[in-house]
């Protein structure tokens, strides 16, 4: 056996062994459950050629298109193979062993993994058992000893977001102390609250986004960073030779010419979210004030969750395990779906609870 670097002994990555999730309604990972239009899919098919797979990716046009869409300069933008790779590139660029990273829990699991990979120390604050979070206390923990603070806007497990004033207050304080702020806007298109306008003002701000959620391209692995050009230049130095594949660039280009497809999905998702929340409240089940494409749902005892997971699984509807955090073990995250699937979920829950 060839010994790895010593600190990698503490990085635990469990291989995922599970049933295929194809041809299922996936309420477990916040993926898109509504189909794309046939016109959109056919348009992509018509542009697939053998040469697309033979030539190394040429990404100038997709950079120009995304920069124009976001109204930023090209040198303020950096594509990545998913937001997880984008986040990793920030760690690779800026984080030294022993430096402190301020996180909130629950949060995207890869932040804790990258902290271990790059030998950073985690400082964290958790949501309480009723999903309350004091952003003022979180801001107080931003000190000169912190290298980077991560803020999910909104949170990827609860859907809860800080206010615009709270975001600006934390970014401003961090800027004065020379602390990096990484704002994760994976669910921005459901929430419509962004700090993109702060990029010009604050040189400590980096924003990460993904095409997996509102765009529905979880299988493509595409995301991007936005920041001041000097920051993007440094992060670019740790990237692989090509950020994304030619096929991914083709699909992104087509969807950016069809943003009505995205708008229709996000509007439908907001409607489904409200329907699901109302149905759960009628059953006496509390939910989070989510601003994303899912709800955190307080099912209570684990046996209720286990019965629900089993009964739905038999109907090819997948739900996630409860949260592992001790104070949140009565909660589970459930993604939105077409109304008939949400009705099925509510019907199964009604039977279990009765």
Secondary structure, 3 states (H helix, E strand, C coil): CCCCCHHHHHCCCCCCCCCCCCCCEECCCCCCCCCCCHHHHHHHHHCCCHHHHHCCCCCHHHHHHHHHHHCCCHHHEEEECCHHHHHHHHHHHHCCCCCEEEEEECCCHHHHHHHHHCCCEEEEEECCCCCCCCHHHHHHCCCCCEEEEEEECCCCCCCCCCCHHHHHHHHHHHHHHCCEEEEECCCHHHHCCCCHHHCCCCCCEEEEEECCCCCCCCCCCCEEEEECHHHHHHHHCCCCCCCCCHHHHHHHHHHHCCHHHHHHHHHHHHHHHHHHHHHHHHCCCCECCCCCCEEEEECCCHHHHHHHHHHHHCCCEECCCCCCCHHHCCEEEEECCCHHHHHHHHHHHHHHHC
